Amino acid sequence: MLSLREQVELLEIDLKADPVRIAAYSDFPFAIFRYAPGDEWEMRREMRLLSVRLNQEGKRVHSWSMAELLWQSLEGADDFAALVELEKERGFRAAEAQASTYLTDDDFLPIHALLAKRYEGLHPASDVVFLWRLGALAPNLLRVSGLLERLHSMRAPVVPTVVFYPGSWQHTLSFMNLRQPDEPLGSYRVKVYGRE
């Protein structure tokens, strides 16, 4: 079994290749780097070190926090106080469902639109995007597979993008190790690093 650092090294080799080899499909330059949720701090350290090494090779690495985008989306969607009141009156699940609508519905300020805007002006030969702090989306605020599908349908990302995904791998990805036996699987048609 490979260590986290060894798995990051494999990702680094593919990011430095010309052309970049992280993608399963050339029109969708995404990859997932799976790691155990308990390795969050080590993963953040390895990600920062990888960013430094890639920058030294002439790449421009953009690290975008999904937690930051989540709050930007929620604050721009509606009266945040109403969401707090909804949780007080009807409980966490009702508030989570409403927040999920804010994060995904085009009538508000969805995360995919915020991400698409950030991709503007980036160049596939020189830029790399890291999406991290996905744990903020747990347990059910936003399906990562749905976000990737939405970005693909928008043709938004044209630069290599790595999603740092806390979870497990047992024939499929389980976000934050929270997948229930009867839960439908997400569709991840991207290369997955860290299956070991």
C-alpha positions as CSV (number, residue, x, y, z in Angstrom):
1,M,0.0,0.0,0.0
2,L,1.4,3.4,-1.0
3,S,1.8,6.2,1.5
4,L,0.0,9.5,1.0
5,R,3.2,11.1,-0.1
6,E,3.9,8.3,-2.6
7,Q,0.4,8.8,-4.0
8,V,0.9,12.5,-4.3
9,E,4.2,11.8,-6.2
10,L,2.2,9.8,-8.8
11,L,-0.2,12.7,-9.2
12,E,2.8,15.1,-9.5
13,I,4.3,13.0,-12.3
14,D,1.0,13.2,-14.3
15,L,0.6,17.0,-13.6
16,K,4.1,17.7,-14.9
17,A,3.7,15.5,-18.0
18,D,3.3,17.2,-21.4
19,P,0.5,16.9,-22.1
20,V,-0.9,16.6,-18.5
21,R,-2.1,13.0,-17.9
22,I,-4.6,13.4,-15.0
23,A,-7.7,13.2,-17.1
24,A,-9.7,10.1,-18.2
25,Y,-11.2,12.3,-21.0
26,S,-9.4,15.1,-22.9
27,D,-12.5,17.4,-22.8
28,F,-12.8,17.1,-19.1
29,P,-9.4,17.6,-17.4
30,F,-10.5,16.6,-13.9
31,A,-9.1,14.0,-11.5
32,I,-10.0,13.0,-7.9
33,F,-7.3,12.5,-5.3
34,R,-8.9,10.4,-2.6
35,Y,-7.5,10.3,0.9
36,A,-8.8,9.1,4.3
37,P,-10.7,11.8,6.2
38,G,-8.4,11.3,9.2
39,D,-5.4,12.4,7.0
40,E,-6.9,15.9,6.4
41,W,-4.0,17.8,7.9
42,E,-1.3,15.6,6.3
43,M,-3.1,16.0,3.0
44,R,-3.2,19.8,3.3
45,R,0.5,19.8,4.0
46,E,1.3,17.6,1.0
47,M,-1.0,19.7,-1.2
48,R,0.9,22.9,-0.2
49,L,4.2,21.2,-0.9
50,L,3.0,20.0,-4.3
51,S,1.8,23.5,-5.1
52,V,5.3,24.9,-4.4
53,R,7.0,22.2,-6.5
54,L,4.6,22.8,-9.5
55,N,5.0,26.6,-9.2
56,Q,8.8,26.0,-9.4
57,E,8.2,24.1,-12.6
58,G,6.4,27.1,-14.1
59,K,2.8,26.1,-13.3
60,R,0.4,28.5,-11.7
61,V,-1.5,26.6,-9.0
62,H,-4.9,27.9,-7.8
63,S,-6.1,26.4,-4.5
64,W,-9.8,27.0,-4.2
65,S,-11.5,26.2,-0.9
66,M,-15.0,24.6,-1.3
67,A,-15.8,25.8,2.2
68,E,-15.2,29.4,1.1
69,L,-17.3,28.9,-2.0
70,L,-20.1,27.3,0.1
71,W,-20.3,30.3,2.3
72,Q,-20.1,32.7,-0.6
73,S,-23.0,30.8,-2.3
74,L,-25.2,30.7,0.9
75,E,-24.6,34.4,1.7
76,G,-25.4,35.4,-1.9
77,A,-28.5,33.2,-2.2
78,D,-31.0,34.6,0.2
79,D,-31.5,35.9,3.7
80,F,-29.2,33.8,5.7
81,A,-31.1,34.5,8.9
82,A,-34.1,32.8,7.3
83,L,-32.0,29.6,6.9
84,V,-31.1,29.8,10.6
85,E,-34.7,30.2,11.5
86,L,-35.7,27.2,9.3
87,E,-33.2,25.0,11.2
88,K,-34.6,26.2,14.6
89,E,-38.2,25.6,13.5
90,R,-37.9,22.4,11.4
91,G,-34.5,20.9,12.2
92,F,-31.2,20.3,10.6
93,R,-32.5,18.1,7.7
94,A,-34.9,20.8,6.5
95,A,-32.2,23.5,6.7
96,E,-29.7,21.2,4.9
97,A,-32.2,20.6,2.1
98,Q,-32.8,24.3,1.7
99,A,-29.1,25.1,1.7
100,S,-28.5,22.4,-0.9
101,T,-31.1,24.1,-3.1
102,Y,-29.2,27.4,-2.7
103,L,-25.9,25.7,-3.6
104,T,-27.2,24.0,-6.8
105,D,-30.2,26.0,-8.2
106,D,-29.5,28.6,-10.9
107,D,-32.1,30.9,-9.4
108,F,-29.7,31.6,-6.6
109,L,-25.9,31.8,-6.6
110,P,-24.9,28.1,-7.1
111,I,-21.4,26.9,-6.5
112,H,-20.9,25.7,-10.1
113,A,-21.5,29.3,-11.3
114,L,-19.0,30.6,-8.8
115,L,-16.4,28.0,-9.9
116,A,-17.1,28.7,-13.6
117,K,-16.3,32.4,-13.1
118,R,-13.0,31.6,-11.4
119,Y,-11.9,29.5,-14.4
120,E,-12.3,32.5,-16.7
121,G,-8.9,33.6,-18.0
122,L,-7.0,30.5,-16.9
123,H,-4.9,28.7,-19.5
124,P,-4.6,24.9,-19.8
125,A,-0.9,24.9,-20.5
126,S,0.1,27.0,-17.4
127,D,-2.6,26.8,-14.8
128,V,-3.7,24.0,-12.4
129,V,-6.6,24.1,-10.0
130,F,-6.8,22.3,-6.7
131,L,-10.3,22.1,-5.1
132,W,-10.0,21.3,-1.4
133,R,-11.9,21.5,1.9
134,L,-14.7,19.4,0.5
135,G,-15.6,18.2,4.0
136,A,-17.6,21.4,4.3
137,L,-20.1,19.8,1.9
138,A,-20.8,16.9,4.2
139,P,-23.0,15.2,5.0
140,N,-25.4,16.0,2.1
141,L,-25.1,19.6,1.1
142,L,-23.7,19.0,-2.3
143,R,-22.8,15.8,-4.2
144,V,-19.3,16.0,-5.6
145,S,-20.3,13.9,-8.6
146,G,-23.2,16.3,-9.3
147,L,-20.9,19.2,-9.2
148,L,-18.5,17.6,-11.6
149,E,-21.3,16.7,-14.0
150,R,-22.6,20.3,-13.9
151,L,-19.2,21.7,-14.6
152,H,-18.7,19.3,-17.5
153,S,-22.1,20.2,-19.0
154,M,-21.1,23.9,-18.7
155,R,-17.8,23.2,-20.4
156,A,-16.4,25.4,-17.6
157,P,-13.0,23.9,-16.7
158,V,-10.5,23.9,-19.4
159,V,-7.5,23.6,-17.1
160,P,-6.3,20.5,-15.2
161,T,-8.2,20.3,-11.9
162,V,-7.7,18.0,-9.0
163,V,-10.4,17.5,-6.5
164,F,-9.0,16.5,-3.1
165,Y,-11.7,14.1,-1.8
166,P,-11.9,12.9,1.8
167,G,-13.4,9.5,1.8
168,S,-12.9,5.8,1.2
169,W,-12.7,3.5,-1.8
170,Q,-14.7,0.3,-1.8
171,H,-15.5,-0.4,-5.5
172,T,-16.7,3.3,-5.5
173,L,-16.0,6.5,-3.7
174,S,-17.7,7.1,-0.3
175,F,-17.6,10.8,0.6
176,M,-16.4,11.3,4.2
177,N,-17.0,7.5,4.6
178,L,-20.7,8.3,5.1
179,R,-22.2,6.3,2.3
180,Q,-25.1,4.1,3.4
181,P,-25.7,0.7,1.8
182,D,-28.9,1.8,0.1
183,E,-27.6,5.1,-1.1
184,P,-27.3,5.6,-4.9
185,L,-23.8,5.8,-6.2
186,G,-22.5,9.0,-7.7
187,S,-21.2,8.9,-11.2
188,Y,-17.5,9.7,-11.3
189,R,-16.2,9.5,-14.9
190,V,-12.8,10.8,-13.9
191,K,-9.4,9.4,-13.0
192,V,-9.2,8.6,-9.3
193,Y,-5.8,8.7,-7.5
194,G,-5.5,7.2,-4.0
195,R,-7.5,4.0,-4.5
196,E,-5.0,2.0,-2.5
